[in-house]
Amino acid sequence: MGKPGIDFPGLGTGLAILRDGKLLLYRRLKAPEAGFWSIVGGKVDHMEPAEDAAIREAEEESGLSIGRVDLLCTTEVIVEADRQHWISLIYVTQDFAGDARLVEPDKLSDFGWFGRNELPQPLSAFAEAAIAHLSENDFR
């Protein structure tokens, strides 16, 4: 998500993917928040709708085929340690096909499906924003 040294906010997107009451999280290897567990996502390209970017990034990172998504929330993340500032539109889906896998081992090291009471630590600010907006019915 972005390049070090950018002196204005980047536009990002993320996708909270839910299955059987659990959220798909990956451990990041690169800034922002390297070593943190996060939802899939990344940068919105110029002239690319944010919803399309969320689907593209999720498919690239997880290997899943993503169907319909809904806007979950918008968040602003300032990571002083990485000197990065992001405005992110976060979407949610339960509409997907395939099995999640580690497709980009240069960017992500581990992944798993986690319930609300078994979340790995540390969580990225992007994951925390998504989790705060997920309903108890969908994410247990």
The first five atom37 places (N, CA, C, CB, O) and aatype in JSON, in Angstrom:
{
  "aatype": [12, 7, 11, 14, 7, 9, 3, 13, 14, 7, 10, 7, 16, 7, 10, 0, 9, 10, 1, 3, 7, 11, 10, 10, 10, 18, 1, 1, 10, 11, 0, 14, 6, 0, 7, 13, 17, 15, 9, 19, 7, 7, 11, 19, 3, 8, 12, 6, 14, 0, 6, 3, 0, 0, 9, 1, 6, 0, 6, 6, 6, 15, 7, 10, 15, 9, 7, 1, 19, 3, 10, 10, 4, 16, 16, 6, 19, 9, 19, 6, 0, 3, 1, 5, 8, 17, 9, 15, 10, 9, 18, 19, 16, 5, 3, 13, 0, 7, 3, 0, 1, 10, 19, 6, 14, 3, 11, 10, 15, 3, 13, 7, 17, 13, 7, 1, 2, 6, 10, 14, 5, 14, 10, 15, 0, 13, 0, 6, 0, 0, 9, 0, 8, 10, 15, 6, 2, 3, 13, 1],
  "atom_mask": [
    [1, 1, 1, 1, 1],
    [1, 1, 1, 0, 1],
    [1, 1, 1, 1, 1],
    [1, 1, 1, 1, 1],
    [1, 1, 1, 0, 1],
    [1, 1, 1, 1, 1],
    [1, 1, 1, 1, 1],
    [1, 1, 1, 1, 1],
    [1, 1, 1, 1, 1],
    [1, 1, 1, 0, 1],
    [1, 1, 1, 1, 1],
    [1, 1, 1, 0, 1],
    [1, 1, 1, 1, 1],
    [1, 1, 1, 0, 1],
    [1, 1, 1, 1, 1],
    [1, 1, 1, 1, 1],
    [1, 1, 1, 1, 1],
    [1, 1, 1, 1, 1],
    [1, 1, 1, 1, 1],
    [1, 1, 1, 1, 1],
    [1, 1, 1, 0, 1],
    [1, 1, 1, 1, 1],
    [1, 1, 1, 1, 1],
    [1, 1, 1, 1, 1],
    [1, 1, 1, 1, 1],
    [1, 1, 1, 1, 1],
    [1, 1, 1, 1, 1],
    [1, 1, 1, 1, 1],
    [1, 1, 1, 1, 1],
    [1, 1, 1, 1, 1],
    [1, 1, 1, 1, 1],
    [1, 1, 1, 1, 1],
    [1, 1, 1, 1, 1],
    [1, 1, 1, 1, 1],
    [1, 1, 1, 0, 1],
    [1, 1, 1, 1, 1],
    [1, 1, 1, 1, 1],
    [1, 1, 1, 1, 1],
    [1, 1, 1, 1, 1],
    [1, 1, 1, 1, 1],
    [1, 1, 1, 0, 1],
    [1, 1, 1, 0, 1],
    [1, 1, 1, 1, 1],
    [1, 1, 1, 1, 1],
    [1, 1, 1, 1, 1],
    [1, 1, 1, 1, 1],
    [1, 1, 1, 1, 1],
    [1, 1, 1, 1, 1],
    [1, 1, 1, 1, 1],
    [1, 1, 1, 1, 1],
    [1, 1, 1, 1, 1],
    [1, 1, 1, 1, 1],
    [1, 1, 1, 1, 1],
    [1, 1, 1, 1, 1],
    [1, 1, 1, 1, 1],
    [1, 1, 1, 1, 1],
    [1, 1, 1, 1, 1],
    [1, 1, 1, 1, 1],
    [1, 1, 1, 1, 1],
    [1, 1, 1, 1, 1],
    [1, 1, 1, 1, 1],
    [1, 1, 1, 1, 1],
    [1, 1, 1, 0, 1],
    [1, 1, 1, 1, 1],
    [1, 1, 1, 1, 1],
    [1, 1, 1, 1, 1],
    [1, 1, 1, 0, 1],
    [1, 1, 1, 1, 1],
    [1, 1, 1, 1, 1],
    [1, 1, 1, 1, 1],
    [1, 1, 1, 1, 1],
    [1, 1, 1, 1, 1],
    [1, 1, 1, 1, 1],
    [1, 1, 1, 1, 1],
    [1, 1, 1, 1, 1],
    [1, 1, 1, 1, 1],
    [1, 1, 1, 1, 1],
    [1, 1, 1, 1, 1],
    [1, 1, 1, 1, 1],
    [1, 1, 1, 1, 1],
    [1, 1, 1, 1, 1],
    [1, 1, 1, 1, 1],
    [1, 1, 1, 1, 1],
    [1, 1, 1, 1, 1],
    [1, 1, 1, 1, 1],
    [1, 1, 1, 1, 1],
    [1, 1, 1, 1, 1],
    [1, 1, 1, 1, 1],
    [1, 1, 1, 1, 1],
    [1, 1, 1, 1, 1],
    [1, 1, 1, 1, 1],
    [1, 1, 1, 1, 1],
    [1, 1, 1, 1, 1],
    [1, 1, 1, 1, 1],
    [1, 1, 1, 1, 1],
    [1, 1, 1, 1, 1],
    [1, 1, 1, 1, 1],
    [1, 1, 1, 0, 1],
    [1, 1, 1, 1, 1],
    [1, 1, 1, 1, 1],
    [1, 1, 1, 1, 1],
    [1, 1, 1, 1, 1],
    [1, 1, 1, 1, 1],
    [1, 1, 1, 1, 1],
    [1, 1, 1, 1, 1],
    [1, 1, 1, 1, 1],
    [1, 1, 1, 1, 1],
    [1, 1, 1, 1, 1],
    [1, 1, 1, 1, 1],
    [1, 1, 1, 1, 1],
    [1, 1, 1, 1, 1],
    [1, 1, 1, 0, 1],
    [1, 1, 1, 1, 1],
    [1, 1, 1, 1, 1],
    [1, 1, 1, 0, 1],
    [1, 1, 1, 1, 1],
    [1, 1, 1, 1, 1],
    [1, 1, 1, 1, 1],
    [1, 1, 1, 1, 1],
    [1, 1, 1, 1, 1],
    [1, 1, 1, 1, 1],
    [1, 1, 1, 1, 1],
    [1, 1, 1, 1, 1],
    [1, 1, 1, 1, 1],
    [1, 1, 1, 1, 1],
    [1, 1, 1, 1, 1],
    [1, 1, 1, 1, 1],
    [1, 1, 1, 1, 1],
    [1, 1, 1, 1, 1],
    [1, 1, 1, 1, 1],
    [1, 1, 1, 1, 1],
    [1, 1, 1, 1, 1],
    [1, 1, 1, 1, 1],
    [1, 1, 1, 1, 1],
    [1, 1, 1, 1, 1],
    [1, 1, 1, 1, 1],
    [1, 1, 1, 1, 1],
    [1, 1, 1, 1, 1],
    [1, 1, 1, 1, 1],
    [1, 1, 1, 1, 1]
  ],
  "atom_positions": [
    [[0.82, -1.18, 0.0], [0.0, 0.0, 0.0], [0.86, 1.24, 0.0], [-0.93, 0.0, 1.19], [1.21, 1.73, 1.07]],
    [[1.21, 1.75, -1.11], [1.87, 3.04, -1.15], [3.37, 2.99, -1.06], [0.0, 0.0, 0.0], [3.98, 1.94, -0.83]],
    [[3.96, 4.17, -1.23], [5.4, 4.31, -1.25], [5.84, 5.2, -0.11], [5.87, 4.88, -2.6], [5.18, 6.19, 0.21]],
    [[6.98, 4.86, 0.52], [7.49, 5.74, 1.57], [7.82, 7.11, 0.98], [8.74, 5.12, 2.24], [8.25, 7.22, -0.16]],
    [[7.61, 8.14, 1.77], [7.98, 9.46, 1.34], [6.87, 10.24, 0.67], [0.0, 0.0, 0.0], [7.06, 11.41, 0.33]],
    [[5.71, 9.63, 0.47], [4.59, 10.37, -0.09], [4.15, 11.37, 0.96], [3.4, 9.41, -0.5], [4.0, 11.03, 2.13]],
    [[3.96, 12.63, 0.54], [3.62, 13.64, 1.53], [2.15, 14.05, 1.48], [4.49, 14.85, 1.34], [1.8, 15.15, 1.89]],
    [[1.29, 13.16, 0.97], [-0.14, 13.38, 0.99], [-0.82, 12.03, 1.17], [-0.62, 14.1, -0.31], [-0.21, 10.99, 0.91]],
    [[-2.09, 12.03, 1.61], [-2.74, 10.74, 1.86], [-2.9, 9.91, 0.59], [-4.1, 10.96, 2.5], [-3.12, 10.44, -0.5]],
    [[-2.77, 8.6, 0.76], [-3.06, 7.66, -0.31], [-4.5, 7.19, -0.18], [0.0, 0.0, 0.0], [-5.08, 7.23, 0.9]],
    [[-5.06, 6.73, -1.3], [-6.4, 6.16, -1.26], [-6.28, 4.65, -1.33], [-7.28, 6.71, -2.43], [-5.77, 4.1, -2.3]],
    [[-6.76, 4.0, -0.28], [-6.68, 2.55, -0.21], [-8.05, 1.92, -0.11], [0.0, 0.0, 0.0], [-9.07, 2.61, 0.03]],
    [[-8.06, 0.61, -0.2], [-9.29, -0.14, -0.07], [-8.99, -1.47, 0.59], [-9.96, -0.35, -1.44], [-7.88, -1.99, 0.49]],
    [[-9.96, -2.02, 1.26], [-9.79, -3.31, 1.91], [-11.08, -4.11, 1.8], [0.0, 0.0, 0.0], [-12.15, -3.55, 1.53]],
    [[-10.97, -5.41, 2.0], [-12.14, -6.27, 1.94], [-12.14, -7.23, 3.11], [-12.17, -7.04, 0.6], [-11.21, -8.03, 3.28]],
    [[-13.18, -7.15, 3.91], [-13.4, -8.1, 5.01], [-14.15, -9.29, 4.41], [-14.2, -7.45, 6.21], [-15.31, -9.16, 4.02]],
    [[-13.48, -10.43, 4.35], [-14.07, -11.64, 3.78], [-14.49, -12.54, 4.93], [-13.07, -12.36, 2.81], [-13.67, -12.92, 5.76]],
    [[-15.78, -12.89, 4.97], [-16.34, -13.67, 6.06], [-16.8, -15.04, 5.57], [-17.51, -12.93, 6.71], [-17.37, -15.18, 4.49]],
    [[-16.52, -16.06, 6.39], [-16.98, -17.42, 6.12], [-17.33, -18.08, 7.44], [-15.89, -18.26, 5.34], [-16.48, -18.16, 8.34]],
    [[-18.54, -18.55, 7.57], [-18.98, -19.26, 8.78], [-18.65, -18.49, 10.06], [-18.33, -20.64, 8.83], [-18.19, -19.08, 11.04]],
    [[-18.89, -17.18, 10.04], [-18.67, -16.35, 11.23], [-17.22, -16.01, 11.51], [0.0, 0.0, 0.0], [-16.91, -15.47, 12.57]],
    [[-16.33, -16.31, 10.56], [-14.9, -16.02, 10.75], [-14.39, -15.08, 9.66], [-14.08, -17.33, 10.75], [-14.9, -15.06, 8.54]],
    [[-13.38, -14.31, 10.02], [-12.79, -13.29, 9.16], [-11.44, -13.77, 8.65], [-12.64, -11.95, 9.91], [-10.63, -14.3, 9.41]],
    [[-11.21, -13.59, 7.35], [-9.93, -13.94, 6.74], [-8.9, -12.84, 7.01], [-10.09, -14.19, 5.21], [-9.12, -11.68, 6.65]],
    [[-7.79, -13.2, 7.63], [-6.71, -12.25, 7.92], [-5.38, -12.81, 7.42], [-6.63, -11.96, 9.45], [-5.14, -14.02, 7.45]],
    [[-4.54, -11.91, 6.95], [-3.19, -12.23, 6.5], [-2.18, -11.43, 7.31], [-3.03, -11.95, 4.98], [-2.48, -10.31, 7.74]],
    [[-0.98, -11.99, 7.52], [0.09, -11.25, 8.2], [0.91, -10.52, 7.14], [1.0, -12.22, 9.06], [1.43, -11.13, 6.21]],
    [[1.03, -9.2, 7.31], [1.74, -8.35, 6.34], [3.25, -8.43, 6.54], [1.27, -6.9, 6.46], [3.74, -8.51, 7.66]],
    [[3.98, -8.4, 5.43], [5.44, -8.37, 5.49], [6.0, -6.98, 5.21], [6.02, -9.36, 4.49], [7.16, -6.71, 5.52]],
    [[5.19, -6.09, 4.63], [5.67, -4.77, 4.22], [4.85, -3.66, 4.87], [5.63, -4.63, 2.68], [3.73, -3.89, 5.33]],
    [[5.44, -2.46, 4.9], [4.74, -1.28, 5.42], [3.56, -0.95, 4.51], [5.71, -0.07, 5.53], [3.62, -1.21, 3.31]],
    [[2.49, -0.38, 5.07], [2.37, -0.02, 6.47], [2.04, -1.23, 7.34], [1.32, 1.05, 6.64], [1.39, -2.18, 6.91]],
    [[2.5, -1.16, 8.56], [2.19, -2.14, 9.6], [2.72, -3.55, 9.28], [0.7, -2.21, 9.8], [2.0, -4.54, 9.41]],
    [[3.97, -3.63, 8.88], [4.62, -4.92, 8.66], [4.56, -5.74, 9.95], [6.09, -4.74, 8.19], [4.81, -5.21, 11.04]],
    [[4.23, -7.03, 9.82], [4.12, -7.92, 10.96], [2.73, -7.96, 11.58], [0.0, 0.0, 0.0], [2.46, -8.79, 12.44]],
    [[1.86, -7.05, 11.15], [0.5, -6.99, 11.68], [-0.43, -7.86, 10.85], [-0.01, -5.54, 11.71], [-0.18, -8.08, 9.66]],
    [[-1.5, -8.36, 11.47], [-2.53, -9.13, 10.79], [-3.55, -8.15, 10.23], [-3.2, -10.15, 11.76], [-3.99, -7.23, 10.92]],
    [[-3.94, -8.36, 8.95], [-4.83, -7.4, 8.31], [-5.79, -8.09, 7.35], [-4.03, -6.35, 7.56], [-5.58, -9.24, 6.95]],
    [[-6.84, -7.38, 6.99], [-7.71, -7.82, 5.92], [-6.96, -7.63, 4.6], [-9.07, -7.02, 5.93], [-5.96, -6.91, 4.56]],
    [[-7.43, -8.26, 3.54], [-6.8, -8.07, 2.23], [-7.13, -6.68, 1.72], [-7.26, -9.16, 1.22], [-8.18, -6.12, 2.05]],
    [[-6.24, -6.13, 0.91], [-6.5, -4.8, 0.38], [-5.24, -4.18, -0.18], [0.0, 0.0, 0.0], [-4.18, -4.8, -0.22]],
    [[-5.39, -2.95, -0.61], [-4.24, -2.24, -1.18], [-4.65, -0.9, -1.74], [0.0, 0.0, 0.0], [-5.67, -0.32, -1.35]],
    [[-3.84, -0.41, -2.64], [-3.99, 0.92, -3.22], [-5.04, 0.91, -4.32], [-2.65, 1.43, -3.76], [-5.13, -0.03, -5.1]],
    [[-5.82, 1.99, -4.37], [-6.75, 2.2, -5.48], [-5.95, 2.88, -6.59], [-8.01, 3.07, -5.03], [-5.35, 3.93, -6.38]],
    [[-5.96, 2.27, -7.76], [-5.25, 2.85, -8.9], [-6.02, 4.04, -9.47], [-5.01, 1.79, -9.99], [-7.24, 4.13, -9.31]],
    [[-5.3, 4.94, -10.14], [-5.91, 6.11, -10.78], [-6.98, 5.66, -11.76], [-4.83, 6.97, -11.51], [-6.73, 4.79, -12.61]],
    [[-8.17, 6.23, -11.66], [-9.32, 5.95, -12.52], [-9.96, 4.58, -12.27], [-8.9, 6.05, -13.96], [-10.77, 4.12, -13.07]],
    [[-9.6, 3.94, -11.17], [-10.19, 2.64, -10.81], [-11.2, 2.87, -9.68], [-9.08, 1.61, -10.37], [-10.83, 3.43, -8.65]],
    [[-12.44, 2.44, -9.84], [-13.38, 2.56, -8.73], [-12.88, 1.77, -7.52], [-14.78, 2.06, -9.16], [-12.33, 0.68, -7.66]],
    [[-13.08, 2.33, -6.33], [-12.58, 1.7, -5.11], [-13.15, 0.3, -4.92], [-12.92, 2.56, -3.89], [-12.43, -0.6, -4.47]],
    [[-14.41, 0.08, -5.25], [-15.02, -1.24, -5.11], [-14.3, -2.26, -6.01], [-16.53, -1.19, -5.47], [-14.03, -3.39, -5.6]],
    [[-13.99, -1.85, -7.24], [-13.25, -2.73, -8.15], [-11.86, -3.03, -7.61], [-13.15, -2.09, -9.56], [-11.37, -4.15, -7.73]],
    [[-11.23, -2.01, -7.02], [-9.89, -2.2, -6.44], [-9.94, -3.19, -5.28], [-9.31, -0.84, -5.97], [-9.03, -4.01, -5.13]],
    [[-10.98, -3.11, -4.46], [-11.11, -4.04, -3.33], [-11.2, -5.48, -3.83], [-12.35, -3.69, -2.47], [-10.56, -6.38, -3.28]],
    [[-11.99, -5.69, -4.87], [-12.14, -7.03, -5.44], [-10.82, -7.48, -6.07], [-13.27, -7.05, -6.49], [-10.39, -8.62, -5.85]],
    [[-10.19, -6.61, -6.84], [-8.92, -6.95, -7.49], [-7.85, -7.32, -6.47], [-8.42, -5.78, -8.35], [-7.2, -8.35, -6.59]],
    [[-7.68, -6.48, -5.46], [-6.67, -6.73, -4.44], [-6.95, -8.03, -3.68], [-6.6, -5.55, -3.45], [-6.04, -8.81, -3.41]],
    [[-8.23, -8.26, -3.35], [-8.59, -9.48, -2.62], [-8.29, -10.72, -3.45], [-10.06, -9.46, -2.23], [-7.78, -11.71, -2.93]],
    [[-8.62, -10.68, -4.73], [-8.36, -11.83, -5.59], [-6.87, -12.06, -5.77], [-9.02, -11.64, -6.96], [-6.4, -13.2, -5.77]],
    [[-6.1, -10.97, -5.93], [-4.64, -11.09, -6.08], [-3.99, -11.66, -4.83], [-4.03, -9.73, -6.4], [-3.06, -12.47, -4.93]],
    [[-4.46, -11.26, -3.66], [-3.82, -11.66, -2.42], [-4.3, -13.0, -1.88], [-4.03, -10.61, -1.38], [-3.54, -13.71, -1.22]],
    [[-5.55, -13.37, -2.15], [-6.12, -14.57, -1.54], [-6.31, -15.74, -2.5], [-7.43, -14.24, -0.92], [-6.4, -16.89, -2.07]],
    [[-6.37, -15.46, -3.8], [-6.66, -16.5, -4.78], [-8.14, -16.84, -4.87], [0.0, 0.0, 0.0], [-8.53, -17.72, -5.64]],
    [[-8.98, -16.14, -4.11], [-10.42, -16.37, -4.15], [-11.04, -15.64, -5.35], [-11.09, -15.9, -2.84], [-10.47, -14.67, -5.85]],
    [[-12.18, -16.1, -5.79], [-12.97, -15.4, -6.79], [-14.08, -14.68, -6.03], [-13.55, -16.4, -7.88], [-14.94, -15.31, -5.42]],
    [[-14.07, -13.35, -6.07], [-14.96, -12.53, -5.26], [-16.2, -12.14, -6.05], [-14.23, -11.27, -4.75], [-16.1, -11.72, -7.2]],
    [[-17.37, -12.28, -5.42], [-18.64, -11.86, -6.01], [-19.03, -10.48, -5.54], [0.0, 0.0, 0.0], [-18.23, -9.54, -5.61]],
    [[-20.26, -10.34, -5.06], [-20.79, -9.05, -4.63], [-20.15, -8.59, -3.32], [-22.3, -9.12, -4.47], [-19.94, -9.39, -2.4]],
    [[-19.84, -7.31, -3.24], [-19.31, -6.7, -2.02], [-20.19, -5.52, -1.63], [-17.82, -6.25, -2.22], [-20.87, -4.93, -2.47]],
    [[-20.18, -5.19, -0.33], [-20.92, -4.04, 0.19], [-19.97, -3.14, 0.96], [-22.1, -4.5, 1.09], [-19.04, -3.63, 1.6]],
    [[-20.2, -1.84, 0.89], [-19.38, -0.89, 1.65], [-19.63, -1.11, 3.14], [-19.7, 0.58, 1.25], [-20.78, -1.11, 3.59]],
    [[-18.57, -1.3, 3.9], [-18.66, -1.52, 5.35], [-18.38, -0.23, 6.12], [-17.68, -2.62, 5.79], [-19.15, 0.14, 7.0]],
    [[-17.28, 0.45, 5.78], [-16.91, 1.67, 6.49], [-15.8, 2.4, 5.74], [-16.47, 1.35, 7.94], [-15.22, 1.88, 4.79]],
    [[-15.53, 3.58, 6.19], [-14.4, 4.36, 5.71], [-13.52, 4.63, 6.92], [-14.85, 5.71, 5.0], [-14.01, 4.9, 8.01]],
    [[-12.2, 4.55, 6.71], [-11.3, 4.79, 7.83], [-10.11, 5.63, 7.38], [-10.82, 3.46, 8.45], [-9.73, 5.61, 6.21]],
    [[-9.54, 6.35, 8.31], [-8.32, 7.1, 8.07], [-7.25, 6.52, 8.98], [-8.52, 8.64, 8.33], [-7.43, 6.41, 10.19]],
    [[-6.14, 6.14, 8.38], [-5.05, 5.52, 9.13], [-3.78, 6.33, 8.91], [-4.85, 4.04, 8.7], [-3.34, 6.52, 7.77]],
    [[-3.2, 6.79, 10.0], [-1.91, 7.49, 9.96], [-0.92, 6.62, 10.74], [-2.0, 8.95, 10.57], [-1.07, 6.41, 11.94]],
    [[0.08, 6.11, 10.02], [1.08, 5.24, 10.64], [2.38, 6.05, 10.73], [1.28, 3.9, 9.8], [3.18, 6.08, 9.8]],
    [[2.56, 6.7, 11.88], [3.74, 7.55, 12.07], [5.04, 6.79, 11.83], [3.75, 8.14, 13.49], [5.96, 7.31, 11.19]],
    [[5.13, 5.56, 12.33], [6.37, 4.78, 12.21], [6.76, 4.55, 10.76], [6.21, 3.44, 12.91], [7.95, 4.48, 10.44]],
    [[5.78, 4.43, 9.88], [6.06, 4.2, 8.46], [5.92, 5.47, 7.63], [5.12, 3.14, 7.92], [6.16, 5.46, 6.42]],
    [[5.54, 6.59, 8.28], [5.31, 7.87, 7.6], [4.31, 7.71, 6.47], [6.64, 8.43, 7.05], [4.5, 8.24, 5.37]],
    [[3.23, 6.97, 6.75], [2.18, 6.76, 5.75], [0.83, 7.21, 6.28], [2.12, 5.28, 5.34], [0.54, 7.1, 7.47]],
    [[0.02, 7.74, 5.36], [-1.29, 8.29, 5.68], [-2.27, 7.77, 4.62], [-1.27, 9.88, 5.74], [-2.09, 8.02, 3.43]],
    [[-3.3, 7.05, 5.07], [-4.24, 6.42, 4.15], [-5.68, 6.75, 4.5], [-4.05, 4.92, 4.15], [-6.06, 6.74, 5.67]],
    [[-6.46, 7.03, 3.48], [-7.91, 7.06, 3.58], [-8.36, 5.78, 2.88], [-8.56, 8.39, 2.91], [-8.04, 5.57, 1.7]],
    [[-9.08, 4.91, 3.57], [-9.45, 3.61, 3.01], [-10.94, 3.36, 3.07], [-8.72, 2.5, 3.73], [-11.6, 3.61, 4.08]],
    [[-11.46, 2.87, 1.95], [-12.84, 2.42, 1.88], [-12.8, 0.91, 2.08], [-13.52, 2.81, 0.51], [-12.15, 0.18, 1.33]],
    [[-13.5, 0.45, 3.11], [-13.47, -0.97, 3.45], [-14.81, -1.6, 3.11], [-13.13, -1.18, 4.96], [-15.87, -1.1, 3.5]],
    [[-14.75, -2.69, 2.4], [-15.92, -3.42, 1.95], [-16.01, -4.74, 2.7], [-15.88, -3.66, 0.42], [-15.07, -5.14, 3.39]],
    [[-17.14, -5.43, 2.57], [-17.35, -6.72, 3.2], [-18.04, -7.65, 2.21], [-18.2, -6.58, 4.5], [-18.84, -7.21, 1.38]],
    [[-17.72, -8.94, 2.3], [-18.38, -9.93, 1.46], [-18.42, -11.29, 2.15], [-17.68, -10.05, 0.11], [-17.56, -11.63, 2.96]],
    [[-19.43, -12.05, 1.79], [-19.49, -13.47, 2.1], [-19.69, -14.23, 0.79], [-20.65, -13.79, 3.11], [-19.88, -15.44, 0.78]],
    [[-19.63, -13.5, -0.33], [-19.89, -14.03, -1.66], [-18.56, -14.26, -2.38], [-20.8, -13.07, -2.48], [-18.02, -13.36, -3.02]],
    [[-18.05, -15.48, -2.27], [-16.79, -15.8, -2.93], [-16.73, -17.29, -3.22], [-15.59, -15.38, -2.05], [-17.5, -18.08, -2.68]],
    [[-15.81, -17.65, -4.09], [-15.6, -19.07, -4.43], [-14.12, -19.38, -4.34], [-16.16, -19.4, -5.85], [-13.27, -18.52, -4.55]],
    [[-13.82, -20.64, -4.02], [-12.43, -21.1, -3.95], [-11.96, -21.22, -2.52], [0.0, 0.0, 0.0], [-12.71, -21.0, -1.57]],
    [[-10.7, -21.58, -2.39], [-10.05, -21.71, -1.08], [-8.95, -20.68, -0.96], [-9.48, -23.14, -0.89], [-8.12, -20.53, -1.85]],
    [[-8.94, -19.95, 0.16], [-7.9, -18.95, 0.39], [-6.55, -19.63, 0.44], [-8.17, -18.16, 1.71], [-6.42, -20.75, 0.95]],
    [[-5.55, -18.95, -0.1], [-4.19, -19.46, -0.07], [-3.21, -18.3, -0.03], [-3.92, -20.37, -1.29], [-3.61, -17.14, -0.14]],
    [[-1.95, -18.62, 0.12], [-0.89, -17.61, 0.16], [-0.37, -17.41, -1.26], [0.28, -18.04, 1.14], [0.48, -18.16, -1.73]],
    [[-0.9, -16.4, -1.95], [-0.6, -16.16, -3.35], [0.61, -15.22, -3.51], [-1.82, -15.58, -4.06], [1.35, -15.33, -4.49]],
    [[0.8, -14.3, -2.56], [1.87, -13.31, -2.65], [2.81, -13.43, -1.46], [1.28, -11.88, -2.74], [2.78, -12.59, -0.56]],
    [[3.67, -14.48, -1.44], [4.53, -14.7, -0.28], [5.59, -13.61, -0.08], [5.21, -16.03, -0.4], [6.24, -13.57, 0.96]],
    [[5.77, -12.74, -1.07], [6.68, -11.6, -0.9], [6.02, -10.47, -0.12], [7.14, -11.09, -2.27], [6.71, -9.59, 0.38]],
    [[4.69, -10.49, 0.0], [3.95, -9.45, 0.71], [3.29, -9.95, 1.99], [2.89, -8.87, -0.2], [3.12, -9.2, 2.94]],
    [[2.93, -11.25, 2.0], [2.15, -11.81, 3.1], [2.78, -13.12, 3.54], [0.67, -12.02, 2.7], [3.24, -13.9, 2.7]],
    [[2.8, -13.39, 4.87], [3.51, -14.58, 5.34], [2.6, -15.69, 5.86], [4.46, -14.2, 6.42], [2.94, -16.87, 5.72]],
    [[1.47, -15.36, 6.43], [0.57, -16.34, 7.02], [-0.85, -15.86, 6.81], [0.88, -16.57, 8.54], [-1.09, -14.68, 6.55]],
    [[-1.8, -16.79, 6.93], [-3.2, -16.4, 6.86], [-4.05, -17.39, 7.63], [-3.68, -16.31, 5.39], [-3.6, -18.49, 7.96]],
    [[-5.28, -16.99, 7.92], [-6.2, -17.88, 8.6], [-7.56, -17.24, 8.73], [0.0, 0.0, 0.0], [-7.73, -16.04, 8.51]],
    [[-8.54, -18.07, 9.1], [-9.9, -17.62, 9.38], [-10.04, -17.52, 10.9], [-10.98, -18.6, 8.76], [-9.76, -18.48, 11.62]],
    [[-10.48, -16.36, 11.39], [-10.5, -16.11, 12.82], [-11.86, -15.59, 13.28], [-9.42, -15.11, 13.2], [-12.46, -14.73, 12.63]],
    [[-12.34, -16.14, 14.4], [-13.55, -15.63, 15.03], [-13.23, -14.44, 15.91], [0.0, 0.0, 0.0], [-12.06, -14.15, 16.18]],
    [[-14.25, -13.74, 16.35], [-14.08, -12.51, 17.16], [-13.28, -12.76, 18.43], [-15.46, -11.93, 17.53], [-12.55, -11.87, 18.88]],
    [[-13.38, -13.95, 19.01], [-12.69, -14.25, 20.27], [-11.37, -14.97, 20.08], [-13.57, -15.07, 21.15], [-10.78, -15.43, 21.06]],
    [[-10.88, -15.07, 18.86], [-9.62, -15.77, 18.6], [-8.72, -14.99, 17.65], [-9.89, -17.16, 18.04], [-7.94, -15.58, 16.9]],
    [[-8.83, -13.67, 17.68], [-8.07, -12.83, 16.75], [-6.59, -12.85, 17.06], [-8.6, -11.4, 16.79], [-6.19, -12.76, 18.22]],
    [[-5.76, -12.95, 16.02], [-4.31, -12.91, 16.24], [-3.87, -11.48, 16.54], [-3.55, -13.46, 15.0], [-4.59, -10.52, 16.23]],
    [[-2.72, -11.34, 17.12], [-2.18, -10.02, 17.46], [-0.78, -9.87, 16.87], [-2.15, -9.8, 19.0], [-0.07, -10.87, 16.71]],
    [[-0.36, -8.68, 16.55], [-1.14, -7.43, 16.57], [-2.02, -7.31, 15.33], [-0.2, -6.23, 16.66], [-1.71, -7.86, 14.27]],
    [[-3.13, -6.6, 15.48], [-4.04, -6.33, 14.37], [-3.71, -4.98, 13.75], [-5.51, -6.38, 14.84], [-3.38, -4.03, 14.46]],
    [[-3.81, -4.9, 12.43], [-3.6, -3.62, 11.75], [-4.77, -2.69, 12.04], [-3.43, -3.83, 10.22], [-5.85, -3.13, 12.43]],
    [[-4.55, -1.41, 11.84], [-5.62, -0.43, 12.02], [-6.75, -0.69, 11.03], [-5.07, 1.0, 11.85], [-7.92, -0.45, 11.34]],
    [[-6.41, -1.19, 9.83], [-7.42, -1.49, 8.82], [-8.32, -2.63, 9.3], [-6.75, -1.85, 7.47], [-9.54, -2.57, 9.15]],
    [[-7.72, -3.68, 9.87], [-8.49, -4.81, 10.4], [-9.34, -4.37, 11.58], [-7.56, -5.96, 10.82], [-10.5, -4.76, 11.69]],
    [[-8.78, -3.55, 12.46], [-9.54, -3.07, 13.62], [-10.76, -2.26, 13.19], [-8.64, -2.23, 14.53], [-11.83, -2.39, 13.78]],
    [[-10.6, -1.43, 12.16], [-11.73, -0.64, 11.66], [-12.82, -1.55, 11.12], [-11.27, 0.35, 10.57], [-14.0, -1.35, 11.39]],
    [[-12.43, -2.55, 10.35], [-13.41, -3.48, 9.79], [-14.13, -4.23, 10.91], [-12.74, -4.48, 8.83], [-15.36, -4.34, 10.9]],
    [[-13.37, -4.75, 11.85], [-13.93, -5.53, 12.94], [-14.93, -4.7, 13.76], [-12.82, -6.06, 13.86], [-15.97, -5.22, 14.18]],
    [[-14.62, -3.44, 13.97], [-15.51, -2.56, 14.73], [-16.87, -2.39, 14.05], [-14.85, -1.19, 14.93], [-17.86, -2.09, 14.72]],
    [[-16.91, -2.57, 12.74], [-18.15, -2.35, 11.99], [-18.87, -3.64, 11.59], [-17.85, -1.56, 10.76], [-19.97, -3.59, 11.04]],
    [[-18.27, -4.79, 11.87], [-18.91, -6.06, 11.52], [-19.99, -6.41, 12.55], [-17.87, -7.2, 11.43], [-19.8, -6.21, 13.75]],
    [[-21.09, -6.93, 12.08], [-22.17, -7.28, 13.0], [-21.88, -8.57, 13.73], [-23.49, -7.4, 12.25], [-21.13, -9.42, 13.24]],
    [[-22.47, -8.71, 14.9], [-22.31, -9.92, 15.71], [-22.88, -11.14, 14.97], [-23.01, -9.76, 17.08], [-22.42, -12.26, 15.17]],
    [[-23.88, -10.92, 14.13], [-24.48, -12.03, 13.38], [-23.54, -12.6, 12.33], [-25.77, -11.56, 12.71], [-23.52, -13.81, 12.1]],
    [[-22.75, -11.72, 11.69], [-21.86, -12.15, 10.61], [-20.49, -12.59, 11.12], [-21.7, -11.04, 9.61], [-19.85, -13.46, 10.52]],
    [[-20.03, -12.0, 12.22], [-18.68, -12.23, 12.72], [-18.77, -12.59, 14.19], [-17.79, -10.98, 12.5], [-18.97, -11.72, 15.04]],
    [[-18.6, -13.89, 14.49], [-18.8, -14.38, 15.85], [-17.48, -14.76, 16.5], [-19.75, -15.57, 15.86], [-17.46, -15.19, 17.66]]
  ]
}
